[in-house]
């Protein structure tokens, strides 16, 4: 039994080394985003650009055209003249 002790210690040491080298070496990772995928920093930059565009004000900001209102008619003075001319007929 005492003669087998050094061999047992060598086998146990080798097994311990192999276990520590292979323990948790497999860490699953994603395969990558592929072509055209955005990184986190690119997504943050896009979000910041959208925020800046929403907050931009002043004369340089594009505005929606005003909805068309009713067509302005002739002034009151012109209406009176037309009325007087029509009465004279």
C-alpha positions in Angstrom: 0.0 0.0 0.0 2.8 2.4 0.8 4.4 1.7 -2.5 1.3 2.6 -4.4 0.9 6.0 -2.6 3.3 8.0 -4.8 1.4 6.7 -7.9 -1.9 7.5 -6.4 -0.7 11.0 -5.6 0.6 11.5 -9.1 -2.7 10.3 -10.6 -4.7 12.5 -8.2 -2.5 15.5 -9.0 -2.8 14.9 -12.8 -6.6 14.6 -12.5 -6.8 17.7 -10.4 -4.8 19.7 -13.0 -6.9 18.4 -15.8 -10.1 19.3 -14.0 -8.9 22.8 -13.2 -7.9 23.4 -16.8 -11.2 22.2 -18.3 -13.5 23.6 -15.6 -15.9 26.2 -17.1 -13.9 26.8 -20.2 -17.0 26.6 -22.2 -18.7 29.9 -22.1 -21.5 30.3 -24.6 -21.3 33.4 -26.7 -23.4 34.8 -29.5 -22.2 34.2 -33.0 -22.0 37.9 -33.8 -24.3 40.3 -35.3 -23.4 39.7 -38.9 -23.1 42.2 -41.7 -25.0 45.4 -41.1 -25.6 44.8 -37.4 -25.3 47.9 -35.2 -23.2 48.1 -32.1 -24.4 49.5 -28.8 -22.5 52.7 -29.4 -24.1 53.2 -32.9 -27.6 52.7 -31.4 -26.8 55.2 -28.7 -25.6 57.7 -31.3 -28.8 57.2 -33.4 -31.0 57.8 -30.3 -29.1 60.9 -29.4 -29.4 62.3 -32.9 -33.1 61.7 -32.9 -33.4 63.4 -29.5 -31.4 66.4 -30.8 -33.6 66.6 -33.9 -36.8 66.6 -31.8 -35.4 69.3 -29.5 -34.1 71.6 -32.3 -36.0 74.8 -32.5 -35.5 78.2 -34.1 -35.6 79.5 -37.7 -33.7 76.5 -39.1 -36.2 73.9 -38.1 -38.5 72.8 -40.9 -42.1 73.6 -40.2 -45.3 72.1 -41.5 -47.1 74.5 -43.8 -50.1 76.3 -42.3 -53.4 74.7 -43.2 -55.2 76.7 -45.9 -57.7 79.1 -44.4 -60.8 80.6 -46.1 -60.0 82.8 -49.0 -60.2 86.4 -47.9 -63.0 88.2 -49.7 -63.0 91.8 -50.9 -62.7 94.5 -48.3 -65.8 96.1 -46.8 -65.3 99.3 -48.8 -65.2 97.4 -52.1 -68.3 95.5 -51.1 -70.2 98.8 -50.5 -69.1 100.1 -53.9 -70.2 97.0 -55.6 -73.6 97.2 -53.8 -74.0 100.8 -54.8 -73.2 100.0 -58.4 -75.6 97.1 -58.5 -78.4 99.3 -57.0 -77.8 101.8 -59.8 -78.6 99.2 -62.5 
